[in-house]
Amino acid sequence: MNRELTQKEIVEKDFKKNVRGYNQVEVDEYLDVVIRDYESFQNEIDQLKAENDRLMNKLDELSKQASAKPQGQNQNGSSVTNFDILKRLSNLERHVFGSKLDGE
């Protein structure tokens, strides 16, 4: 973001006085409002940057975890191989079909 004024510059701004110039009290009050808004925006920007950094770090951490996890792992972290799947399938068939498989 490109800003021309800082909070300090706004506070320290000294307007030239003129016979028919602006009311100095009114200008000062208005600048006080501008400064409060400026501070509010800056605080929100700082909070959003901090949250963005936190989320980016979390994303990096999760990406590293995902890339470090072996491909055969499921969400519970247990490794499942083709052998395990075939063994489970065999046990399931034996349970469903019972002794028909053993007798043949």
Phi and psi restraints in degrees (range 20) as a CNS / XPLOR table:
assign (resid 1 and name C) (resid 2 and name N)
       (resid 2 and name CA) (resid 2 and name C) 1.0 -108.8 20.0 2
assign (resid 2 and name N) (resid 2 and name CA)
       (resid 2 and name C) (resid 3 and name N) 1.0 113.3 20.0 2
assign (resid 2 and name C) (resid 3 and name N)
       (resid 3 and name CA) (resid 3 and name C) 1.0 -114.7 20.0 2
assign (resid 3 and name N) (resid 3 and name CA)
       (resid 3 and name C) (resid 4 and name N) 1.0 145.5 20.0 2
assign (resid 3 and name C) (resid 4 and name N)
       (resid 4 and name CA) (resid 4 and name C) 1.0 -90.5 20.0 2
assign (resid 4 and name N) (resid 4 and name CA)
       (resid 4 and name C) (resid 5 and name N) 1.0 -28.4 20.0 2
assign (resid 4 and name C) (resid 5 and name N)
       (resid 5 and name CA) (resid 5 and name C) 1.0 -121.7 20.0 2
assign (resid 5 and name N) (resid 5 and name CA)
       (resid 5 and name C) (resid 6 and name N) 1.0 144.6 20.0 2
assign (resid 5 and name C) (resid 6 and name N)
       (resid 6 and name CA) (resid 6 and name C) 1.0 -102.5 20.0 2
assign (resid 6 and name N) (resid 6 and name CA)
       (resid 6 and name C) (resid 7 and name N) 1.0 168.9 20.0 2
assign (resid 6 and name C) (resid 7 and name N)
       (resid 7 and name CA) (resid 7 and name C) 1.0 -59.6 20.0 2
assign (resid 7 and name N) (resid 7 and name CA)
       (resid 7 and name C) (resid 8 and name N) 1.0 -41.8 20.0 2
assign (resid 7 and name C) (resid 8 and name N)
       (resid 8 and name CA) (resid 8 and name C) 1.0 -64.1 20.0 2
assign (resid 8 and name N) (resid 8 and name CA)
       (resid 8 and name C) (resid 9 and name N) 1.0 -42.2 20.0 2
assign (resid 8 and name C) (resid 9 and name N)
       (resid 9 and name CA) (resid 9 and name C) 1.0 -63.1 20.0 2
assign (resid 9 and name N) (resid 9 and name CA)
       (resid 9 and name C) (resid 10 and name N) 1.0 -36.3 20.0 2
assign (resid 9 and name C) (resid 10 and name N)
       (resid 10 and name CA) (resid 10 and name C) 1.0 -65.9 20.0 2
assign (resid 10 and name N) (resid 10 and name CA)
       (resid 10 and name C) (resid 11 and name N) 1.0 -44.8 20.0 2
assign (resid 10 and name C) (resid 11 and name N)
       (resid 11 and name CA) (resid 11 and name C) 1.0 -63.7 20.0 2
assign (resid 11 and name N) (resid 11 and name CA)
       (resid 11 and name C) (resid 12 and name N) 1.0 -40.2 20.0 2
assign (resid 11 and name C) (resid 12 and name N)
       (resid 12 and name CA) (resid 12 and name C) 1.0 -88.3 20.0 2
assign (resid 12 and name N) (resid 12 and name CA)
       (resid 12 and name C) (resid 13 and name N) 1.0 1.1 20.0 2
assign (resid 12 and name C) (resid 13 and name N)
       (resid 13 and name CA) (resid 13 and name C) 1.0 -62.2 20.0 2
assign (resid 13 and name N) (resid 13 and name CA)
       (resid 13 and name C) (resid 14 and name N) 1.0 129.5 20.0 2
assign (resid 13 and name C) (resid 14 and name N)
       (resid 14 and name CA) (resid 14 and name C) 1.0 -117.9 20.0 2
assign (resid 14 and name N) (resid 14 and name CA)
       (resid 14 and name C) (resid 15 and name N) 1.0 113.4 20.0 2
assign (resid 14 and name C) (resid 15 and name N)
       (resid 15 and name CA) (resid 15 and name C) 1.0 -82.4 20.0 2
assign (resid 15 and name N) (resid 15 and name CA)
       (resid 15 and name C) (resid 16 and name N) 1.0 144.6 20.0 2
assign (resid 15 and name C) (resid 16 and name N)
       (resid 16 and name CA) (resid 16 and name C) 1.0 -70.4 20.0 2
assign (resid 16 and name N) (resid 16 and name CA)
       (resid 16 and name C) (resid 17 and name N) 1.0 140.6 20.0 2
assign (resid 16 and name C) (resid 17 and name N)
       (resid 17 and name CA) (resid 17 and name C) 1.0 -91.7 20.0 2
assign (resid 17 and name N) (resid 17 and name CA)
       (resid 17 and name C) (resid 18 and name N) 1.0 142.9 20.0 2
assign (resid 17 and name C) (resid 18 and name N)
       (resid 18 and name CA) (resid 18 and name C) 1.0 -137.9 20.0 2
assign (resid 18 and name N) (resid 18 and name CA)
       (resid 18 and name C) (resid 19 and name N) 1.0 155.7 20.0 2
assign (resid 18 and name C) (resid 19 and name N)
       (resid 19 and name CA) (resid 19 and name C) 1.0 -59.4 20.0 2
assign (resid 19 and name N) (resid 19 and name CA)
       (resid 19 and name C) (resid 20 and name N) 1.0 -43.1 20.0 2
assign (resid 19 and name C) (resid 20 and name N)
       (resid 20 and name CA) (resid 20 and name C) 1.0 -106.8 20.0 2
assign (resid 20 and name N) (resid 20 and name CA)
       (resid 20 and name C) (resid 21 and name N) 1.0 26.7 20.0 2
assign (resid 20 and name C) (resid 21 and name N)
       (resid 21 and name CA) (resid 21 and name C) 1.0 -75.8 20.0 2
assign (resid 21 and name N) (resid 21 and name CA)
       (resid 21 and name C) (resid 22 and name N) 1.0 -173.7 20.0 2
assign (resid 21 and name C) (resid 22 and name N)
       (resid 22 and name CA) (resid 22 and name C) 1.0 -73.5 20.0 2
assign (resid 22 and name N) (resid 22 and name CA)
       (resid 22 and name C) (resid 23 and name N) 1.0 155.2 20.0 2
assign (resid 22 and name C) (resid 23 and name N)
       (resid 23 and name CA) (resid 23 and name C) 1.0 -71.2 20.0 2
assign (resid 23 and name N) (resid 23 and name CA)
       (resid 23 and name C) (resid 24 and name N) 1.0 117.5 20.0 2
assign (resid 23 and name C) (resid 24 and name N)
       (resid 24 and name CA) (resid 24 and name C) 1.0 -61.5 20.0 2
assign (resid 24 and name N) (resid 24 and name CA)
       (resid 24 and name C) (resid 25 and name N) 1.0 -38.0 20.0 2
assign (resid 24 and name C) (resid 25 and name N)
       (resid 25 and name CA) (resid 25 and name C) 1.0 -64.4 20.0 2
assign (resid 25 and name N) (resid 25 and name CA)
       (resid 25 and name C) (resid 26 and name N) 1.0 -42.9 20.0 2
assign (resid 25 and name C) (resid 26 and name N)
       (resid 26 and name CA) (resid 26 and name C) 1.0 -64.3 20.0 2
assign (resid 26 and name N) (resid 26 and name CA)
       (resid 26 and name C) (resid 27 and name N) 1.0 -42.6 20.0 2
assign (resid 26 and name C) (resid 27 and name N)
       (resid 27 and name CA) (resid 27 and name C) 1.0 -62.9 20.0 2
assign (resid 27 and name N) (resid 27 and name CA)
       (resid 27 and name C) (resid 28 and name N) 1.0 -45.3 20.0 2
assign (resid 27 and name C) (resid 28 and name N)
       (resid 28 and name CA) (resid 28 and name C) 1.0 -61.7 20.0 2
assign (resid 28 and name N) (resid 28 and name CA)
       (resid 28 and name C) (resid 29 and name N) 1.0 -42.3 20.0 2
assign (resid 28 and name C) (resid 29 and name N)
       (resid 29 and name CA) (resid 29 and name C) 1.0 -63.0 20.0 2
assign (resid 29 and name N) (resid 29 and name CA)
       (resid 29 and name C) (resid 30 and name N) 1.0 -41.9 20.0 2
assign (resid 29 and name C) (resid 30 and name N)
       (resid 30 and name CA) (resid 30 and name C) 1.0 -64.8 20.0 2
assign (resid 30 and name N) (resid 30 and name CA)
       (resid 30 and name C) (resid 31 and name N) 1.0 -43.5 20.0 2
assign (resid 30 and name C) (resid 31 and name N)
       (resid 31 and name CA) (resid 31 and name C) 1.0 -63.7 20.0 2
assign (resid 31 and name N) (resid 31 and name CA)
       (resid 31 and name C) (resid 32 and name N) 1.0 -33.1 20.0 2
assign (resid 31 and name C) (resid 32 and name N)
       (resid 32 and name CA) (resid 32 and name C) 1.0 -60.8 20.0 2
assign (resid 32 and name N) (resid 32 and name CA)
       (resid 32 and name C) (resid 33 and name N) 1.0 -40.8 20.0 2
assign (resid 32 and name C) (resid 33 and name N)
       (resid 33 and name CA) (resid 33 and name C) 1.0 -65.0 20.0 2
assign (resid 33 and name N) (resid 33 and name CA)
       (resid 33 and name C) (resid 34 and name N) 1.0 -43.8 20.0 2
assign (resid 33 and name C) (resid 34 and name N)
       (resid 34 and name CA) (resid 34 and name C) 1.0 -60.6 20.0 2
assign (resid 34 and name N) (resid 34 and name CA)
       (resid 34 and name C) (resid 35 and name N) 1.0 -42.5 20.0 2
assign (resid 34 and name C) (resid 35 and name N)
       (resid 35 and name CA) (resid 35 and name C) 1.0 -63.8 20.0 2
assign (resid 35 and name N) (resid 35 and name CA)
       (resid 35 and name C) (resid 36 and name N) 1.0 -44.3 20.0 2
assign (resid 35 and name C) (resid 36 and name N)
       (resid 36 and name CA) (resid 36 and name C) 1.0 -61.2 20.0 2
assign (resid 36 and name N) (resid 36 and name CA)
       (resid 36 and name C) (resid 37 and name N) 1.0 -43.5 20.0 2
assign (resid 36 and name C) (resid 37 and name N)
       (resid 37 and name CA) (resid 37 and name C) 1.0 -62.5 20.0 2
assign (resid 37 and name N) (resid 37 and name CA)
       (resid 37 and name C) (resid 38 and name N) 1.0 -44.3 20.0 2
assign (resid 37 and name C) (resid 38 and name N)
       (resid 38 and name CA) (resid 38 and name C) 1.0 -59.0 20.0 2
assign (resid 38 and name N) (resid 38 and name CA)
       (resid 38 and name C) (resid 39 and name N) 1.0 -45.7 20.0 2
assign (resid 38 and name C) (resid 39 and name N)
       (resid 39 and name CA) (resid 39 and name C) 1.0 -62.8 20.0 2
assign (resid 39 and name N) (resid 39 and name CA)
       (resid 39 and name C) (resid 40 and name N) 1.0 -41.4 20.0 2
assign (resid 39 and name C) (resid 40 and name N)
       (resid 40 and name CA) (resid 40 and name C) 1.0 -61.5 20.0 2
assign (resid 40 and name N) (resid 40 and name CA)
       (resid 40 and name C) (resid 41 and name N) 1.0 -46.2 20.0 2
assign (resid 40 and name C) (resid 41 and name N)
       (resid 41 and name CA) (resid 41 and name C) 1.0 -63.4 20.0 2
assign (resid 41 and name N) (resid 41 and name CA)
       (resid 41 and name C) (resid 42 and name N) 1.0 -42.4 20.0 2
assign (resid 41 and name C) (resid 42 and name N)
       (resid 42 and name CA) (resid 42 and name C) 1.0 -63.3 20.0 2
assign (resid 42 and name N) (resid 42 and name CA)
       (resid 42 and name C) (resid 43 and name N) 1.0 -41.1 20.0 2
assign (resid 42 and name C) (resid 43 and name N)
       (resid 43 and name CA) (resid 43 and name C) 1.0 -62.8 20.0 2
assign (resid 43 and name N) (resid 43 and name CA)
       (resid 43 and name C) (resid 44 and name N) 1.0 -42.1 20.0 2
assign (resid 43 and name C) (resid 44 and name N)
       (resid 44 and name CA) (resid 44 and name C) 1.0 -65.8 20.0 2
assign (resid 44 and name N) (resid 44 and name CA)
       (resid 44 and name C) (resid 45 and name N) 1.0 -40.9 20.0 2
assign (resid 44 and name C) (resid 45 and name N)
       (resid 45 and name CA) (resid 45 and name C) 1.0 -61.4 20.0 2
assign (resid 45 and name N) (resid 45 and name CA)
       (resid 45 and name C) (resid 46 and name N) 1.0 -44.2 20.0 2
assign (resid 45 and name C) (resid 46 and name N)
       (resid 46 and name CA) (resid 46 and name C) 1.0 -62.3 20.0 2
assign (resid 46 and name N) (resid 46 and name CA)
       (resid 46 and name C) (resid 47 and name N) 1.0 -42.0 20.0 2
assign (resid 46 and name C) (resid 47 and name N)
       (resid 47 and name CA) (resid 47 and name C) 1.0 -64.5 20.0 2
assign (resid 47 and name N) (resid 47 and name CA)
       (resid 47 and name C) (resid 48 and name N) 1.0 -43.0 20.0 2
assign (resid 47 and name C) (resid 48 and name N)
       (resid 48 and name CA) (resid 48 and name C) 1.0 -65.7 20.0 2
assign (resid 48 and name N) (resid 48 and name CA)
       (resid 48 and name C) (resid 49 and name N) 1.0 -38.2 20.0 2
assign (resid 48 and name C) (resid 49 and name N)
       (resid 49 and name CA) (resid 49 and name C) 1.0 -64.1 20.0 2
assign (resid 49 and name N) (resid 49 and name CA)
       (resid 49 and name C) (resid 50 and name N) 1.0 -42.9 20.0 2
assign (resid 49 and name C) (resid 50 and name N)
       (resid 50 and name CA) (resid 50 and name C) 1.0 -63.2 20.0 2
assign (resid 50 and name N) (resid 50 and name CA)
       (resid 50 and name C) (resid 51 and name N) 1.0 -43.2 20.0 2
assign (resid 50 and name C) (resid 51 and name N)
       (resid 51 and name CA) (resid 51 and name C) 1.0 -65.4 20.0 2
assign (resid 51 and name N) (resid 51 and name CA)
       (resid 51 and name C) (resid 52 and name N) 1.0 -40.2 20.0 2
assign (resid 51 and name C) (resid 52 and name N)
       (resid 52 and name CA) (resid 52 and name C) 1.0 -61.6 20.0 2
assign (resid 52 and name N) (resid 52 and name CA)
       (resid 52 and name C) (resid 53 and name N) 1.0 -44.9 20.0 2
assign (resid 52 and name C) (resid 53 and name N)
       (resid 53 and name CA) (resid 53 and name C) 1.0 -60.9 20.0 2
assign (resid 53 and name N) (resid 53 and name CA)
       (resid 53 and name C) (resid 54 and name N) 1.0 -43.1 20.0 2
assign (resid 53 and name C) (resid 54 and name N)
       (resid 54 and name CA) (resid 54 and name C) 1.0 -62.2 20.0 2
assign (resid 54 and name N) (resid 54 and name CA)
       (resid 54 and name C) (resid 55 and name N) 1.0 -44.4 20.0 2
assign (resid 54 and name C) (resid 55 and name N)
       (resid 55 and name CA) (resid 55 and name C) 1.0 -67.6 20.0 2
assign (resid 55 and name N) (resid 55 and name CA)
       (resid 55 and name C) (resid 56 and name N) 1.0 -38.5 20.0 2
assign (resid 55 and name C) (resid 56 and name N)
       (resid 56 and name CA) (resid 56 and name C) 1.0 -64.7 20.0 2
assign (resid 56 and name N) (resid 56 and name CA)
       (resid 56 and name C) (resid 57 and name N) 1.0 -40.7 20.0 2
assign (resid 56 and name C) (resid 57 and name N)
       (resid 57 and name CA) (resid 57 and name C) 1.0 -63.4 20.0 2
assign (resid 57 and name N) (resid 57 and name CA)
       (resid 57 and name C) (resid 58 and name N) 1.0 -41.0 20.0 2
assign (resid 57 and name C) (resid 58 and name N)
       (resid 58 and name CA) (resid 58 and name C) 1.0 -64.3 20.0 2
assign (resid 58 and name N) (resid 58 and name CA)
       (resid 58 and name C) (resid 59 and name N) 1.0 -41.7 20.0 2
assign (resid 58 and name C) (resid 59 and name N)
       (resid 59 and name CA) (resid 59 and name C) 1.0 -62.3 20.0 2
assign (resid 59 and name N) (resid 59 and name CA)
       (resid 59 and name C) (resid 60 and name N) 1.0 -44.0 20.0 2
assign (resid 59 and name C) (resid 60 and name N)
       (resid 60 and name CA) (resid 60 and name C) 1.0 -60.7 20.0 2
assign (resid 60 and name N) (resid 60 and name CA)
       (resid 60 and name C) (resid 61 and name N) 1.0 -43.1 20.0 2
assign (resid 60 and name C) (resid 61 and name N)
       (resid 61 and name CA) (resid 61 and name C) 1.0 -63.0 20.0 2
assign (resid 61 and name N) (resid 61 and name CA)
       (resid 61 and name C) (resid 62 and name N) 1.0 -44.9 20.0 2
assign (resid 61 and name C) (resid 62 and name N)
       (resid 62 and name CA) (resid 62 and name C) 1.0 -67.3 20.0 2
assign (resid 62 and name N) (resid 62 and name CA)
       (resid 62 and name C) (resid 63 and name N) 1.0 -36.6 20.0 2
assign (resid 62 and name C) (resid 63 and name N)
       (resid 63 and name CA) (resid 63 and name C) 1.0 -64.7 20.0 2
assign (resid 63 and name N) (resid 63 and name CA)
       (resid 63 and name C) (resid 64 and name N) 1.0 -41.3 20.0 2
assign (resid 63 and name C) (resid 64 and name N)
       (resid 64 and name CA) (resid 64 and name C) 1.0 -64.6 20.0 2
assign (resid 64 and name N) (resid 64 and name CA)
       (resid 64 and name C) (resid 65 and name N) 1.0 -41.5 20.0 2
assign (resid 64 and name C) (resid 65 and name N)
       (resid 65 and name CA) (resid 65 and name C) 1.0 -63.3 20.0 2
assign (resid 65 and name N) (resid 65 and name CA)
       (resid 65 and name C) (resid 66 and name N) 1.0 -42.0 20.0 2
assign (resid 65 and name C) (resid 66 and name N)
       (resid 66 and name CA) (resid 66 and name C) 1.0 -66.5 20.0 2
assign (resid 66 and name N) (resid 66 and name CA)
       (resid 66 and name C) (resid 67 and name N) 1.0 -38.5 20.0 2
assign (resid 66 and name C) (resid 67 and name N)
       (resid 67 and name CA) (resid 67 and name C) 1.0 -75.9 20.0 2
assign (resid 67 and name N) (resid 67 and name CA)
       (resid 67 and name C) (resid 68 and name N) 1.0 -24.8 20.0 2
assign (resid 67 and name C) (resid 68 and name N)
       (resid 68 and name CA) (resid 68 and name C) 1.0 -82.2 20.0 2
assign (resid 68 and name N) (resid 68 and name CA)
       (resid 68 and name C) (resid 69 and name N) 1.0 -19.8 20.0 2
assign (resid 68 and name C) (resid 69 and name N)
       (resid 69 and name CA) (resid 69 and name C) 1.0 -74.2 20.0 2
assign (resid 69 and name N) (resid 69 and name CA)
       (resid 69 and name C) (resid 70 and name N) 1.0 129.8 20.0 2
assign (resid 69 and name C) (resid 70 and name N)
       (resid 70 and name CA) (resid 70 and name C) 1.0 -59.7 20.0 2
assign (resid 70 and name N) (resid 70 and name CA)
       (resid 70 and name C) (resid 71 and name N) 1.0 150.8 20.0 2
assign (resid 70 and name C) (resid 71 and name N)
       (resid 71 and name CA) (resid 71 and name C) 1.0 -66.1 20.0 2
assign (resid 71 and name N) (resid 71 and name CA)
       (resid 71 and name C) (resid 72 and name N) 1.0 -24.6 20.0 2
assign (resid 71 and name C) (resid 72 and name N)
       (resid 72 and name CA) (resid 72 and name C) 1.0 -82.8 20.0 2
assign (resid 72 and name N) (resid 72 and name CA)
       (resid 72 and name C) (resid 73 and name N) 1.0 5.0 20.0 2
assign (resid 72 and name C) (resid 73 and name N)
       (resid 73 and name CA) (resid 73 and name C) 1.0 -91.6 20.0 2
assign (resid 73 and name N) (resid 73 and name CA)
       (resid 73 and name C) (resid 74 and name N) 1.0 142.9 20.0 2
assign (resid 73 and name C) (resid 74 and name N)
       (resid 74 and name CA) (resid 74 and name C) 1.0 -96.3 20.0 2
assign (resid 74 and name N) (resid 74 and name CA)
       (resid 74 and name C) (resid 75 and name N) 1.0 -171.3 20.0 2
assign (resid 74 and name C) (resid 75 and name N)
       (resid 75 and name CA) (resid 75 and name C) 1.0 -65.5 20.0 2
assign (resid 75 and name N) (resid 75 and name CA)
       (resid 75 and name C) (resid 76 and name N) 1.0 -26.3 20.0 2
assign (resid 75 and name C) (resid 76 and name N)
       (resid 76 and name CA) (resid 76 and name C) 1.0 -79.1 20.0 2
assign (resid 76 and name N) (resid 76 and name CA)
       (resid 76 and name C) (resid 77 and name N) 1.0 -7.6 20.0 2
assign (resid 76 and name C) (resid 77 and name N)
       (resid 77 and name CA) (resid 77 and name C) 1.0 90.2 20.0 2
assign (resid 77 and name N) (resid 77 and name CA)
       (resid 77 and name C) (resid 78 and name N) 1.0 -0.3 20.0 2
assign (resid 77 and name C) (resid 78 and name N)
       (resid 78 and name CA) (resid 78 and name C) 1.0 -88.5 20.0 2
assign (resid 78 and name N) (resid 78 and name CA)
       (resid 78 and name C) (resid 79 and name N) 1.0 142.9 20.0 2
assign (resid 78 and name C) (resid 79 and name N)
       (resid 79 and name CA) (resid 79 and name C) 1.0 -85.4 20.0 2
assign (resid 79 and name N) (resid 79 and name CA)
       (resid 79 and name C) (resid 80 and name N) 1.0 129.4 20.0 2
assign (resid 79 and name C) (resid 80 and name N)
       (resid 80 and name CA) (resid 80 and name C) 1.0 -118.6 20.0 2
assign (resid 80 and name N) (resid 80 and name CA)
       (resid 80 and name C) (resid 81 and name N) 1.0 124.6 20.0 2
assign (resid 80 and name C) (resid 81 and name N)
       (resid 81 and name CA) (resid 81 and name C) 1.0 -110.6 20.0 2
assign (resid 81 and name N) (resid 81 and name CA)
       (resid 81 and name C) (resid 82 and name N) 1.0 169.6 20.0 2
assign (resid 81 and name C) (resid 82 and name N)
       (resid 82 and name CA) (resid 82 and name C) 1.0 -61.1 20.0 2
assign (resid 82 and name N) (resid 82 and name CA)
       (resid 82 and name C) (resid 83 and name N) 1.0 -36.5 20.0 2
assign (resid 82 and name C) (resid 83 and name N)
       (resid 83 and name CA) (resid 83 and name C) 1.0 -60.6 20.0 2
assign (resid 83 and name N) (resid 83 and name CA)
       (resid 83 and name C) (resid 84 and name N) 1.0 -44.4 20.0 2
assign (resid 83 and name C) (resid 84 and name N)
       (resid 84 and name CA) (resid 84 and name C) 1.0 -61.4 20.0 2
assign (resid 84 and name N) (resid 84 and name CA)
       (resid 84 and name C) (resid 85 and name N) 1.0 -41.0 20.0 2
assign (resid 84 and name C) (resid 85 and name N)
       (resid 85 and name CA) (resid 85 and name C) 1.0 -64.8 20.0 2
assign (resid 85 and name N) (resid 85 and name CA)
       (resid 85 and name C) (resid 86 and name N) 1.0 -44.9 20.0 2
assign (resid 85 and name C) (resid 86 and name N)
       (resid 86 and name CA) (resid 86 and name C) 1.0 -64.0 20.0 2
assign (resid 86 and name N) (resid 86 and name CA)
       (resid 86 and name C) (resid 87 and name N) 1.0 -38.4 20.0 2
assign (resid 86 and name C) (resid 87 and name N)
       (resid 87 and name CA) (resid 87 and name C) 1.0 -64.4 20.0 2
assign (resid 87 and name N) (resid 87 and name CA)
       (resid 87 and name C) (resid 88 and name N) 1.0 -44.1 20.0 2
assign (resid 87 and name C) (resid 88 and name N)
       (resid 88 and name CA) (resid 88 and name C) 1.0 -63.9 20.0 2
assign (resid 88 and name N) (resid 88 and name CA)
       (resid 88 and name C) (resid 89 and name N) 1.0 -41.4 20.0 2
assign (resid 88 and name C) (resid 89 and name N)
       (resid 89 and name CA) (resid 89 and name C) 1.0 -62.4 20.0 2
assign (resid 89 and name N) (resid 89 and name CA)
       (resid 89 and name C) (resid 90 and name N) 1.0 -42.4 20.0 2
assign (resid 89 and name C) (resid 90 and name N)
       (resid 90 and name CA) (resid 90 and name C) 1.0 -62.7 20.0 2
assign (resid 90 and name N) (resid 90 and name CA)
       (resid 90 and name C) (resid 91 and name N) 1.0 -44.2 20.0 2
assign (resid 90 and name C) (resid 91 and name N)
       (resid 91 and name CA) (resid 91 and name C) 1.0 -63.5 20.0 2
assign (resid 91 and name N) (resid 91 and name CA)
       (resid 91 and name C) (resid 92 and name N) 1.0 -38.8 20.0 2
assign (resid 91 and name C) (resid 92 and name N)
       (resid 92 and name CA) (resid 92 and name C) 1.0 -65.5 20.0 2
assign (resid 92 and name N) (resid 92 and name CA)
       (resid 92 and name C) (resid 93 and name N) 1.0 -45.7 20.0 2
assign (resid 92 and name C) (resid 93 and name N)
       (resid 93 and name CA) (resid 93 and name C) 1.0 -60.3 20.0 2
assign (resid 93 and name N) (resid 93 and name CA)
       (resid 93 and name C) (resid 94 and name N) 1.0 -42.6 20.0 2
assign (resid 93 and name C) (resid 94 and name N)
       (resid 94 and name CA) (resid 94 and name C) 1.0 -62.9 20.0 2
assign (resid 94 and name N) (resid 94 and name CA)
       (resid 94 and name C) (resid 95 and name N) 1.0 -39.4 20.0 2
assign (resid 94 and name C) (resid 95 and name N)
       (resid 95 and name CA) (resid 95 and name C) 1.0 -69.0 20.0 2
assign (resid 95 and name N) (resid 95 and name CA)
       (resid 95 and name C) (resid 96 and name N) 1.0 -42.7 20.0 2
assign (resid 95 and name C) (resid 96 and name N)
       (resid 96 and name CA) (resid 96 and name C) 1.0 -72.7 20.0 2
assign (resid 96 and name N) (resid 96 and name CA)
       (resid 96 and name C) (resid 97 and name N) 1.0 -47.4 20.0 2
assign (resid 96 and name C) (resid 97 and name N)
       (resid 97 and name CA) (resid 97 and name C) 1.0 -93.6 20.0 2
assign (resid 97 and name N) (resid 97 and name CA)
       (resid 97 and name C) (resid 98 and name N) 1.0 -11.9 20.0 2
assign (resid 97 and name C) (resid 98 and name N)
       (resid 98 and name CA) (resid 98 and name C) 1.0 58.7 20.0 2
assign (resid 98 and name N) (resid 98 and name CA)
       (resid 98 and name C) (resid 99 and name N) 1.0 -133.7 20.0 2
assign (resid 98 and name C) (resid 99 and name N)
       (resid 99 and name CA) (resid 99 and name C) 1.0 -74.7 20.0 2
assign (resid 99 and name N) (resid 99 and name CA)
       (resid 99 and name C) (resid 100 and name N) 1.0 -8.9 20.0 2
assign (resid 99 and name C) (resid 100 and name N)
       (resid 100 and name CA) (resid 100 and name C) 1.0 -59.9 20.0 2
assign (resid 100 and name N) (resid 100 and name CA)
       (resid 100 and name C) (resid 101 and name N) 1.0 -37.7 20.0 2
assign (resid 100 and name C) (resid 101 and name N)
       (resid 101 and name CA) (resid 101 and name C) 1.0 -71.4 20.0 2
assign (resid 101 and name N) (resid 101 and name CA)
       (resid 101 and name C) (resid 102 and name N) 1.0 -39.0 20.0 2
assign (resid 101 and name C) (resid 102 and name N)
       (resid 102 and name CA) (resid 102 and name C) 1.0 -71.5 20.0 2
assign (resid 102 and name N) (resid 102 and name CA)
       (resid 102 and name C) (resid 103 and name N) 1.0 -31.6 20.0 2
assign (resid 102 and name C) (resid 103 and name N)
       (resid 103 and name CA) (resid 103 and name C) 1.0 -78.6 20.0 2
assign (resid 103 and name N) (resid 103 and name CA)
       (resid 103 and name C) (resid 104 and name N) 1.0 -20.0 20.0 2
